[in-house]
Amino acid sequence: MGNINLLPKDLNRILIYKNLLTSYYLTNYFEVI
């Protein structure tokens, strides 16, 4: 049961990390243009 409790936190962390990377690359992309 412990592993199941950890899964949502890890998924949220991955989603937040992906969102940060996407926004970071998007801002850099538009700054280049």
C-alpha positions as CSV (number, residue, x, y, z in Angstrom):
1,M,0.0,0.0,0.0
2,G,2.9,2.4,0.6
3,N,4.0,2.3,-3.0
4,I,0.4,3.2,-4.2
5,N,0.4,6.2,-1.9
6,L,3.7,7.4,-3.4
7,L,2.6,7.1,-7.0
8,P,0.3,10.2,-7.2
9,K,3.0,12.4,-5.7
10,D,5.6,11.1,-8.2
11,L,3.1,11.7,-11.1
12,N,2.4,15.2,-9.9
13,R,6.1,15.9,-9.6
14,I,6.7,14.6,-13.1
15,L,3.8,16.6,-14.5
16,I,5.0,19.8,-12.8
17,Y,8.5,19.2,-14.1
18,K,7.3,18.7,-17.6
19,N,5.2,21.9,-17.4
20,L,8.2,23.8,-16.2
21,L,10.3,22.5,-19.0
22,T,7.7,23.3,-21.6
23,S,7.1,26.8,-20.4
24,Y,10.9,27.4,-20.2
25,Y,11.5,26.2,-23.7
26,L,8.5,28.1,-25.0
27,T,9.7,31.4,-23.5
28,N,13.2,30.8,-24.9
29,Y,11.8,29.9,-28.3
30,F,9.7,33.1,-28.5
31,E,12.6,35.3,-27.2
32,V,14.8,34.0,-30.1
33,I,12.1,35.0,-32.6
